[in-house]
Amino acid sequence: MTLVADGRAFVAAIRKELRQLRRYPTWFFGSLFWPILLPAVYVLQGQAFSGNDPRAIDAFRSVTGTAEIAGFVFVGWALYMWLSIVLWGPGTALRNEQVRGTLEALFVTPSSRLVLLFGPPAAYLAMAGFQFVVMAVALRLLFGVELAPVALVRALAVIVLTVPAMYGIGALFATVALRSGEIGSLVQFVRGFFSLFCGITYPIVVLPDWARAIAQVLPPTYFVADARAVLLAGAALGDLLSDLGILLALGLAACALAAFAFTVAERGARRTGMLARY
């Protein structure tokens, strides 16, 4: 197929996912509820444990670079919510097509395999953006943390540079889920893995050396650190060029690895007839 035809197929894949999302509007209620409740619990716990003691706040600032407990936690949970969207949405898309019995039909179309792999994630970017807005509003209304407009613009740039990484993670997960046939336990494992190593609720400086080494090769680590830097510490994008370059490079590498893994999985599927299996 031509590039134009693949482009039309890519748009069609996005529209299909959006139609399915509209079919189940109750999903959007969760987008209002969970992005506020989950991080708020950690914020309230942190405030209770600190007792509003200035020494505790100073200790927190010394390891995180900010005294904003609520802002620190909410930025980390923004990644967690985005990761959840990626895993439960595009990460399960191929497996869901297999369960419905439509995956084999999709594979016989002349569309590029990259459309099947990378088309669904684009439909979920709007949901992730909506949750980011909900969390920013909750920070302002519930905890009095006001984010400067220029900081929000810089954070948007960080988000854009993180998109390839989240694409790659979702595509890799989709391939693994297709091969294993299991979704729920894989989602919990992957979310727990990134929660442990990427500093969602604590700075990675508290991790042992071996864990920090793992964290430094995971793209979400850089998203969390850079988003906190621009939103809470007033850092400019120019101060983060090294981190942002690593983030983009790791994201592109993840996409390339996902495409390769999907090619290998497809070849195995042709030999075993896996596509038509439940």
PAZAPA-4460 file (N, C-alpha, C; in steps of 0.05 Angstrom, whole numbers, plus 32768, in hexadecimal, padded with zeros to 4 digits):
% residues 278
    n_x    n_y    n_z   ca_x   ca_y   ca_z    c_x    c_y    c_z   seq   type   mol
   8011   7FE8   8000   8000   8000   8000   8011   8019   8000     1      M     A
   8006   802F   7FF6   8015   8048   7FF6   8014   8054   8012     2      T     A
   8025   8068   8016   8026   8076   802F   800B   8084   8035     3      L     A
   7FFE   808F   8020   7FE4   809C   8024   7FCF   8088   802D     4      V     A
   7FCF   8070   8021   7FBC   805C   8029   7FC1   8053   8046     5      A     A
   7FDA   804F   804D   7FE0   8048   8069   7FD8   805E   807C     6      D     A
   7FDA   8077   8073   7FD1   808E   8083   7FB3   808C   8088     7      G     A
   7FA4   8085   8073   7F87   8082   8076   7F80   806B   8089     8      R     A
   7F8F   8056   8087   7F8B   803F   8099   7F92   8046   80B6     9      A     A
   7FA6   8057   80B9   7FAE   8060   80D4   7F97   8070   80E0    10      F     A
   7F8C   8082   80D1   7F76   8093   80DA   7F5D   8081   80E0    11      V     A
   7F58   806D   80D0   7F42   805B   80D4   7F45   804C   80EE    12      A     A
   7F5E   8044   80F4   7F63   8035   810D   7F5D   8047   8125    13      A     A
   7F65   8061   8123   7F5F   8073   8139   7F41   8077   813C    14      I     A
   7F33   807A   8126   7F16   807E   8127   7F08   8066   8133    15      R     A
   7F12   804F   812D   7F06   8036   8138   7F09   8036   8156    16      K     A
   7F20   803C   8160   7F25   803C   817D   7F14   8052   818A    17      E     A
   7F11   8069   817E   7F01   807F   818A   7EE3   8077   818B    18      L     A
   7EDA   8069   8176   7EBE   8060   8177   7EB9   804C   818D    19      R     A
   7ECC   803B   8192   7EC9   8027   81A8   7ECA   8036   81C3    20      Q     A
   7EDA   804A   81C5   7EDB   8059   81DE   7EC0   8068   81E3    21      L     A
   7EB4   8073   81CE   7E9B   8080   81D0   7E84   806D   81D7    22      R     A
   7E88   8054   81CF   7E73   8040   81D5   7E71   803A   81F2    23      R     A
   7E86   803F   8201   7E86   8039   821E   7E8D   8053   822D    24      Y     A
   7E79   8065   822F   7E7E   807F   823C   7E86   807D   8259    25      P     A
   7E7F   8068   8267   7E86   8066   8283   7EA4   8066   8288    26      T     A
   7EB4   805F   8273   7ED1   8060   8275   7EDA   807D   827C    27      W     A
   7ECB   8091   8272   7ED4   80AC   8276   7ECE   80B5   8293    28      F     A
   7EBC   80A8   82A1   7EB8   80AF   82BD   7ED0   80A8   82CD    29      F     A
   7EDD   8092   82C6   7EF6   808A   82D3   7F0B   809E   82CF    30      G     A
   7F0B   80AC   82B8   7F1F   80C0   82B2   7F1C   80D9   82C3    31      S     A
   7F04   80DC   82CF   7F00   80F3   82E2   7F06   80EB   82FF    32      L     A
   7F02   80D1   8305   7F04   80C8   8320   7F20   80BF   8328    33      F     A
   7F2B   80AC   831A   7F44   80A0   8322   7F5C   80B3   8321    34      W     A
   7F5F   80C5   830D   7F76   80D7   830D   7F77   80EA   8325    35      P     A
   7F61   80ED   8333   7F61   80FE   834B   7F64   80ED   8364    36      I     A
   7F54   80D7   8366   7F54   80C8   837F   7F6E   80BA   8384    37      L     A
   7F7A   80AD   8370   7F92   809E   8375   7FAA   80AF   837F    38      L     A
   7FB1   80C4   8372   7FC7   80D5   837D   7FC0   80E4   8396    39      P     A
   7FA6   80EB   8399   7F9E   80FA   83B1   7FA3   80EA   83CA    40      A     A
   7F9F   80CF   83C9   7FA4   80BE   83E0   7FC1   80C1   83E9    41      V     A
   7FD4   80C0   83D6   7FF0   80C2   83DC   7FF7   80DE   83E7    42      Y     A
   7FEB   80F2   83DC   7FF0   810D   83E5   7FE7   8111   8402    43      V     A
   7FCF   8107   8408   7FC5   810A   8423   7FD6   80F9   8437    44      L     A
   7FDF   80E2   842F   7FF1   80D2   8440   800B   80E1   8445    45      Q     A
   8016   80ED   8430   802F   80FB   8433   802C   8113   8446    46      G     A
   8016   8122   8443   8011   8138   8454   800D   8130   8471    47      Q     A
   8000   8119   8475   7FFB   810F   8490   8016   8106   849D    48      A     A
   8026   80F8   848D   8040   80EE   8498   8053   8105   849F    49      F     A
   8052   811A   848E   8064   8131   8493   805A   8142   84AB    50      S     A
   8040   8142   84B0   8035   8152   84C5   8039   8170   84C0    51      G     A
   803E   8177   84A7   8044   8193   84A0   805C   819E   84AF    52      N     A
   806E   818C   84B7   8086   8195   84C5   809A   81A0   84B0    53      D     A
   80A3   81B8   84B4   80B6   81C4   84A0   80CF   81B3   849B    54      P     A
   80D7   81A4   84B0   80EF   8193   84AC   80E8   817C   8499    55      R     A
   80D0   8171   849A   80C8   815C   8488   80C6   8167   846B    56      A     A
   80BB   817F   8468   80B9   818C   844E   80D5   8191   8442    57      I     A
   80E7   819A   8453   8103   81A0   844A   8110   8186   8441    58      D     A
   810B   8170   8450   8117   8157   8448   810C   814D   842E    59      A     A
   80F1   8151   842A   80E5   814A   8411   80F0   815A   83FA    60      F     A
   80F4   8174   83FE   80FF   8186   83EA   811C   817E   83E3    61      R     A
   812B   8174   83F6   8147   816E   83F1   814A   8156   83DE    62      S     A
   8137   8144   83DD   8139   812C   83CC   8128   812F   83B3    63      V     A
   8115   8141   83B2   8104   8144   839B   8107   815E   838C    64      T     A
   8112   8172   8398   8116   818C   838B   80FE   819E   838C    65      G     A
   80E9   8195   839B   80D1   81A5   839E   80C4   81A0   83B9    66      T     A
   80B6   81B4   83C3   80A7   81B0   83DC   8089   81AA   83D7    67      A     A
   8082   81A8   83BD   8066   81A3   83B6   8061   8185   83B6    68      E     A
   8057   817A   83CC   8052   815E   83CE   803C   8156   83BA    69      I     A
   8026   8166   83B9   8010   815F   83A7   8019   8160   838A    70      A     A
   8028   8174   8383   8031   8176   8367   8043   815F   8360    71      G     A
   8055   8158   8372   8068   8142   836D   8059   8128   8368    72      F     A
   8046   8122   8379   8037   8109   8377   8025   8109   835E    73      V     A
   8017   811F   8359   8005   8120   8342   8013   811D   8328    74      F     A
   802B   8128   8325   803A   8125   830C   8042   8108   8308    75      V     A
   804B   80FB   831D   8051   80DF   831B   8039   80CE   8313    76      G     A
   8022   80D4   8320   800A   80C4   8319   8000   80CB   82FE    77      W     A
   8007   80E2   82F3   7FFF   80E8   82D7   800B   80D3   82C4    78      A     A
   8024   80CC   82C9   8031   80B7   82BA   8022   809C   82BE    79      L     A
   801C   8096   82D7   800E   807D   82DD   7FF4   807B   82CE    80      Y     A
   7FE4   8090   82CE   7FCB   8090   82C0   7FCF   808D   82A2    81      M     A
   7FE3   809B   8297   7FE9   8099   827A   7FF1   807D   8273    82      W     A
   8002   8072   8284   800B   8056   8280   7FF3   8043   8281    83      L     A
   7FE1   8047   8293   7FC9   8036   8295   7FB9   8038   827C    84      S     A
   7FB5   8050   8271   7FA6   8053   8258   7FB4   8044   8242    85      I     A
   7FCE   8046   8240   7FDD   8039   822B   7FDB   801B   822D    86      V     A
   7FDD   8010   8244   7FDC   7FF3   8248   7FC0   7FE8   8244    87      L     A
   7FAC   7FF4   8250   7F91   7FE9   824E   7F84   7FF0   8233    88      W     A
   7F8E   8004   8225   7F83   800C   820B   7F92   7FFF   81F4    89      G     A
   7FA5   800E   81E8   7FB4   8003   81D1   7FC4   7FEA   81D8    90      P     A
   7FCC   7FE8   81F2   7FDB   7FD0   81FA   7FCB   7FB6   81F8    91      G     A
   7FB1   7FB8   81F9   7FA0   7FA0   81F7   7F91   7F9F   81DD    92      T     A
   7F96   7FB2   81CB   7F86   7FB3   81B2   7F89   7F9A   81A1    93      A     A
   7FA2   7F91   819D   7FA6   7F79   818C   7F99   7F60   8199    94      L     A
   7F9D   7F5E   81B3   7F92   7F46   81C0   7F73   7F47   81BF    95      R     A
   7F67   7F5F   81C2   7F4A   7F61   81C0   7F40   7F5A   81A4    96      N     A
   7F4F   7F62   8190   7F47   7F5B   8175   7F49   7F3C   8171    97      E     A
   7F5C   7F30   817E   7F5F   7F13   817C   7F47   7F05   818A    98      Q     A
   7F3F   7F0F   81A1   7F29   7F04   81AF   7F0F   7F07   819F    99      V     A
   7F0C   7F1E   8192   7EF4   7F22   8182   7EF3   7F12   8168   100      R     A
   7F0A   7F07   8161   7F0C   7EF8   8148   7F11   7F09   812F   101      G     A
   7F19   7F22   8133   7F1D   7F34   811D   7F3B   7F39   8116   102      T     A
   7F4D   7F2F   8127   7F69   7F34   8122   7F73   7F28   8108   103      L     A
   7F6B   7F0F   8103   7F74   7F02   80EA   7F6B   7F11   80D1   104      E     A
   7F52   7F1C   80D3   7F48   7F2B   80BC   7F58   7F45   80B8   105      A     A
   7F61   7F51   80CE   7F71   7F69   80CB   7F8C   7F63   80BF   106      L     A
   7F97   7F4C   80C5   7FB1   7F45   80BB   7FB2   7F3F   809D   107      F     A
   7F9B   7F38   8092   7F9A   7F32   8075   7F95   7F4C   8064   108      V     A
   7F91   7F62   8071   7F8D   7F7B   8063   7FA9   7F85   8059   109      T     A
   7FA9   7F96   8044   7FC3   7F9F   803A   7FCF   7FB6   804A   110      P     A
   7FC3   7FBD   8061   7FCE   7FD3   8071   7FE8   7FCA   807E   111      S     A
   7FF9   7FDE   8083   8012   7FD9   8091   800D   7FCE   80AD   112      S     A
   801E   7FBC   80B6   801B   7FB2   80D1   8020   7FC8   80E6   113      R     A
   802E   7FDC   80DE   8033   7FF3   80F1   8019   8001   80F7   114      L     A
   8006   8000   80E5   7FEC   800C   80EA   7FDE   7FFE   8101   115      V     A
   7FDE   7FE3   8100   7FD2   7FD3   8115   7FE0   7FD8   8130   116      L     A
   7FFA   7FDC   812F   8009   7FDE   8148   8008   7FFA   8154   117      L     A
   800A   800E   8143   800D   802A   814D   7FF4   803B   8148   118      F     A
   7FE0   8030   813B   7FC7   8040   8137   7FB7   8044   8150   119      G     A
   7FB1   802F   815F   7FA0   8032   8177   7FAB   8045   818C   120      P     A
   7FC5   8046   8192   7FCE   8059   81A7   7FC7   8076   81A2   121      P     A
   7FC6   807E   8188   7FBF   809A   8183   7FA4   80A2   818C   122      A     A
   7F91   808F   818C   7F76   8095   8194   7F74   809B   81B2   123      A     A
   7F88   8092   81C2   7F86   8095   81DF   7F96   80AD   81E9   124      Y     A
   7FA2   80BC   81D7   7FB0   80D4   81DF   7F9D   80E9   81EA   125      L     A
   7F85   80EB   81DF   7F72   80FE   81E8   7F69   80F7   8205   126      A     A
   7F65   80DD   820B   7F5E   80D5   8226   7F74   80DC   823A   127      M     A
   7F8D   80D7   8232   7FA3   80DE   8244   7FA4   80FC   8249   128      A     A
   7FA0   810C   8233   7FA0   8129   8236   7F8A   8132   8248   129      G     A
   7F73   8126   8246   7F5C   812D   8257   7F63   8127   8274   130      F     A
   7F70   8111   827A   7F77   810B   8295   7F8C   811E   82A0   131      Q     A
   7F9E   8127   828F   7FB2   813B   8298   7FA4   8155   82A1   132      F     A
   7F90   815D   8291   7F81   8175   8298   7F72   8172   82B2   133      V     A
   7F65   815B   82B6   7F57   8155   82CF   7F6A   8157   82E6   134      V     A
   7F81   814C   82E4   7F94   814B   82FA   7F9F   8167   8300   135      M     A
   7FA3   8178   82EB   7FAD   8193   82EF   7F97   81A4   82FE   136      A     A
   7F7E   81A0   82F6   7F68   81AE   8303   7F65   81A5   8320   137      V     A
   7F68   818B   8325   7F66   8181   8340   7F7C   818C   8351   138      A     A
   7F94   818E   8347   7FAA   819A   8356   7FA4   81B6   835F   139      L     A
   7F98   81C5   834C   7F92   81E2   8353   7F7B   81E4   8367   140      R     A
   7F66   81D5   8363   7F4E   81D8   8373   7F50   81CA   838E   141      L     A
   7F5D   81B3   838F   7F5E   81A3   83A8   7F76   81A9   83B9   142      L     A
   7F8D   81AF   83AC   7FA5   81B2   83BB   7FB3   81CD   83B8   143      F     A
   7FA6   81DF   83A8   7FB1   81FA   83A5   7FCB   81FC   8396   144      G     A
   7FD2   81E8   8386   7FEA   81E9   8376   7FE4   81F5   835B   145      V     A
   7FEE   820D   8356   7FE8   821B   833D   8000   8219   832B   146      E     A
   7FFB   820E   8313   8010   8209   8300   8011   8221   82EC   147      L     A
   8028   822C   82E8   802B   8244   82D7   8026   823C   82BA   148      A     A
   8019   824D   82AA   8014   8247   828E   802D   823F   827E   149      P     A
   8044   824D   8283   805C   8246   8275   8066   822A   827D   150      V     A
   8062   8223   8296   806A   8208   829F   8058   81F3   8292   151      A     A
   803F   81F9   828E   802D   81E6   8281   8035   81E2   8264   152      L     A
   803D   81F8   8256   8047   81F5   823A   8060   81E4   8239   153      V     A
   8072   81E8   824B   808A   81D7   824C   8083   81BA   8252   154      R     A
   8070   81B6   8264   8068   819B   826A   805B   818E   8251   155      A     A
   804C   819D   8241   8041   8193   8229   8057   8189   8216   156      L     A
   806D   8198   8214   8083   8190   8203   808F   8176   820D   157      A     A
   8091   8173   8227   809B   815A   8233   8089   8143   822C   158      V     A
   806F   8148   822D   805B   8133   8226   805E   812A   8209   159      I     A
   8061   813E   81F7   8064   8138   81DB   807C   8126   81D6   160      V     A
   8092   812D   81E3   80AB   811D   81E0   80A8   8101   81ED   161      L     A
   8095   80FE   81FF   8091   80E4   820C   807F   80D2   81FB   162      T     A
   8070   80DD   81E9   805D   80CD   81D9   806A   80B5   81CB   163      V     A
   8081   80B8   81BE   808D   80A0   81B1   8093   808A   81C5   164      P     A
   809C   8092   81DD   80A2   807D   81F1   8089   806E   81FA   165      A     A
   8073   807D   81FE   805A   8070   8205   804F   805F   81EE   166      M     A
   8052   8068   81D6   804B   8058   81BE   805A   803E   81BF   167      Y     A
   8075   8040   81C3   8085   8028   81C3   807E   8015   81D9   168      G     A
   8079   801F   81F2   8071   800E   8208   8057   8000   8202   169      I     A
   8043   800F   81F8   8029   8003   81F2   802B   7FEE   81DC   170      G     A
   803C   7FF3   81C7   803E   7FE0   81B2   804D   7FC7   81BB   171      A     A
   8061   7FCA   81CB   806F   7FB3   81D6   805C   7FA2   81E7   172      L     A
   804D   7FB0   81F8   803A   7FA2   8209   8025   7F93   81F8   173      F     A
   801C   7FA0   81E3   8008   7F94   81D2   8012   7F7A   81C5   174      A     A
   802C   7F7B   81BD   8037   7F63   81B1   803A   7F4C   81C6   175      T     A
   8043   7F53   81DE   8046   7F3F   81F3   802A   7F34   81FB   176      V     A
   8017   7F45   81FD   7FFC   7F3C   8205   7FF0   7F2A   81EF   177      A     A
   7FF6   7F30   81D6   7FEC   7F1F   81C1   7FF8   7F04   81C2   178      L     A
   8012   7F03   81C8   8020   7EE9   81C9   8017   7ED8   81E2   179      R     A
   8014   7EE6   81F8   800E   7ED7   8211   7FF0   7ED1   8214   180      S     A
   7FDF   7EE2   8208   7FC3   7EDF   820C   7FB8   7EE9   8226   181      G     A
   7FCA   7EF5   8237   7FC2   7EFF   8251   7FC5   7F1D   8252   182      E     A
   7FB2   7F2A   825F   7FB2   7F47   8260   7FB4   7F52   827D   183      I     A
   7FA1   7F4A   828E   7F9F   7F56   82A8   7FB8   7F54   82B8   184      G     A
   7FC3   7F3C   82BB   7FDC   7F39   82CB   7FF3   7F48   82BF   185      S     A
   7FF5   7F49   82A4   800A   7F58   8297   8008   7F76   829D   186      L     A
   7FF0   7F80   829C   7FEC   7F9D   82A2   7FF6   7FA3   82BE   187      V     A
   7FEE   7F93   82D1   7FF6   7F98   82ED   8014   7F96   82F0   188      Q     A
   8020   7F83   82E3   803D   7F80   82E5   804C   7F98   82D9   189      F     A
   8044   7FA0   82C1   8051   7FB6   82B4   804D   7FD0   82C3   190      V     A
   8035   7FD5   82CC   8031   7FEE   82DC   8041   7FED   82F6   191      R     A
   8042   7FD6   8303   8051   7FD4   831B   806F   7FD8   8316   192      G     A
   8079   7FCE   8300   8095   7FD1   82F9   809C   7FEE   82F5   193      F     A
   808C   7FFC   82E5   8092   8019   82E1   808E   8029   82FA   194      F     A
   807A   8022   830A   8075   8030   8323   808D   802E   8335   195      S     A
   8099   8016   8336   80B0   8011   8347   80C9   8021   833F   196      L     A
   80CF   8021   8325   80E8   802B   831B   80E8   8048   8311   197      F     A
   80D0   8053   830B   80D0   806D   82FE   80C9   8084   8310   198      C     A
   80C7   8080   832A   80C4   8096   833C   80A8   80A3   833B   199      G     A
   8094   8093   8339   8079   809F   8338   8071   80AC   8352   200      I     A
   8076   809F   8369   806E   80AA   8382   8086   80B1   8394   201      T     A
   809E   80AD   838A   80B6   80B5   8399   80CD   80BA   8385   202      Y     A
   80E1   80CA   838E   80F7   80CF   837B   8109   80B7   8379   203      P     A
   8114   80B3   8361   8124   809B   835D   813E   809C   836C   204      I     A
   8146   80B3   8378   815F   80B4   8387   815D   80A2   83A0   205      V     A
   8145   809B   83A8   8143   8089   83C0   8146   806C   83B9   206      V     A
   8148   8066   839F   814B   804A   8396   8168   8042   8399   207      L     A
   816D   8028   839C   8189   801E   839C   8196   8022   8381   208      P     A
   81B0   8020   8380   81BE   8025   8367   81B5   8014   8350   209      D     A
   81B0   7FFA   8355   81A8   7FE9   833F   818D   7FF1   8334   210      W     A
   817B   7FFA   8345   8160   8002   833D   8161   801C   832D   211      A     A
   8173   802F   8336   8176   8048   8327   8181   8043   830B   212      R     A
   8192   802F   8309   819D   8028   82EE   8187   801F   82DC   213      A     A
   8174   800F   82E6   815D   8007   82D6   814C   801F   82CF   214      I     A
   8147   8030   82E3   8136   8047   82DF   8140   8059   82C8   215      A     A
   815A   805B   82C6   8166   806D   82B2   8164   8064   8296   216      Q     A
   815B   804B   8291   8156   8042   8275   8139   8040   826F   217      V     A
   8128   8049   8281   810B   8048   827D   8101   8064   8276   218      L     A
   80F4   8067   825E   80EB   8082   8256   80D9   8090   826A   219      P     A
   80C6   8083   8277   80B5   8091   828A   80C3   809F   82A0   220      P     A
   80DB   8095   82A8   80EB   80A2   82BD   80F1   80BF   82B5   221      T     A
   80F8   80C3   829C   80FF   80DE   8292   80E6   80F0   8290   222      Y     A
   80CF   80E4   8288   80B7   80F4   8287   80B0   80FE   82A2   223      F     A
   80B0   80ED   82B7   80A9   80F5   82D2   80BC   810B   82DC   224      V     A
   80D6   8106   82D9   80E9   8119   82E3   80E8   8134   82D4   225      A     A
   80E5   8134   82BA   80E4   814D   82AB   80CA   815C   82AF   226      D     A
   80B4   814D   82B1   809A   815B   82B6   809A   8168   82D1   227      A     A
   80A5   815B   82E5   80A8   8167   82FF   80BA   8180   82FE   228      R     A
   80CF   817E   82EF   80E2   8194   82EE   80D5   81AD   82E2   229      A     A
   80C6   81AA   82CC   80BB   81C1   82BF   80A2   81CC   82CE   230      V     A
   8093   81BA   82DB   807A   81C2   82E8   807F   81CC   8304   231      L     A
   8092   81C0   8313   8095   81C6   832F   80AE   81D5   8336   232      L     A
   80C3   81D2   8325   80DC   81DF   832B   80E2   81F6   8318   233      A     A
   80D0   81FB   8305   80D4   8212   82F3   80EA   820E   82DF   234      G     A
   80F2   81F6   82D9   8108   81F1   82C6   80FF   81F8   82AA   235      A     A
   8112   8202   829A   810D   8207   827E   8114   81EE   826E   236      A     A
   8108   81EC   8256   810E   81D5   8245   812C   81D3   823E   237      L     A
   8138   81EA   823B   8155   81EA   8235   8166   81DD   824B   238      G     A
   815B   81DD   8264   816A   81D1   827A   8167   81B2   8279   239      D     A
   8155   81A8   8269   814F   818C   8269   8156   817F   824E   240      L     A
   8165   818C   823E   816A   8182   8223   8176   8165   8223   241      L     A
   8188   8160   8235   8194   8146   8237   817F   8131   823E   242      S     A
   816F   8136   8252   815A   8123   825A   8146   811F   8243   243      D     A
   813E   8135   8237   8129   8133   8222   8134   8124   820A   244      L     A
   814E   8128   8204   815A   8119   81EE   815A   80FB   81F4   245      G     A
   8161   80F4   820C   8161   80D7   8214   8144   80CC   8213   246      I     A
   8131   80DC   821C   8115   80D3   821C   810C   80CE   8200   247      L     A
   8112   80E0   81ED   810A   80DB   81D1   8118   80C4   81C5   248      L     A
   8132   80C1   81CA   8141   80AB   81BF   8137   8090   81C9   249      A     A
   8131   808E   81E3   8126   8076   81EF   810B   8070   81E4   250      L     A
   80FB   8084   81DF   80E0   8080   81D4   80E1   8075   81B7   251      G     A
   80F3   8080   81A7   80F6   8076   818C   8101   805A   818C   252      L     A
   8113   8054   819E   811E   8039   81A0   8108   8025   81A8   253      A     A
   80F6   802E   81BA   80E0   801D   81C3   80CE   8017   81AC   254      A     A
   80C8   802B   819B   80B7   8027   8184   80C4   8013   8170   255      C     A
   80DE   8017   816B   80EC   8004   8159   80EC   7FE8   8164   256      A     A
   80F0   7FE5   817E   80F0   7FCB   818A   80D4   7FBE   8189   257      L     A
   80BF   7FCF   818C   80A4   7FC4   818B   809E   7FBB   816E   258      A     A
   80A6   7FCA   815A   80A2   7FC2   813E   80B0   7FA7   8138   259      A     A
   80C9   7FA5   8142   80D8   7F8C   813E   80CA   7F74   814C   260      F     A
   80C2   7F78   8165   80B5   7F63   8174   809B   7F5A   8167   261      A     A
   808D   7F6E   815C   8073   7F68   814F   8078   7F58   8136   262      F     A
   808D   7F5E   8127   8094   7F4F   810F   809A   7F32   8116   263      T     A
   80AA   7F2E   812B   80B1   7F13   8133   8098   7F04   813C   264      V     A
   8086   7F12   814B   806D   7F05   8154   805B   7EFE   813D   265      A     A
   805B   7F0F   8129   804A   7F09   8111   8054   7EF0   8103   266      E     A
   806E   7EEE   8100   8079   7ED6   80F2   8072   7EBD   8102   267      R     A
   8074   7EBE   811C   806D   7EA7   812C   804F   7EA1   812A   268      G     A
   803F   7EB6   8128   8022   7EB2   8125   801B   7EA4   810B   269      A     A
   8029   7EAB   80F6   8024   7E9E   80DC   802A   7E80   80DD   270      R     A
   803E   7E79   80ED   8045   7E5C   80EF   8032   7E4D   8101   271      R     A
   8028   7E5A   8116   8019   7E4B   812A   7FFB   7E50   8127   272      T     A
   7FF2   7E63   8117   7FD6   7E69   8115   7FCB   7E78   812E   273      G     A
   7FDD   7E86   813C   7FD6   7E93   8155   7FC1   7EA9   8152   274      M     A
   7FC0   7EB6   813A   7FAE   7ECD   8137   7F90   7EC5   813B   275      L     A
   7F89   7EAD   8134   7F6D   7EA5   8136   7F67   7E98   8150   276      A     A
   7F7A   7E95   8162   7F75   7E88   817B   7F69   7E9C   818F   277      R     A
   7F59   7E91   81A1   7F4D   7EA1   81B7   7F62   7EA5   81CC   278      Y     A
***
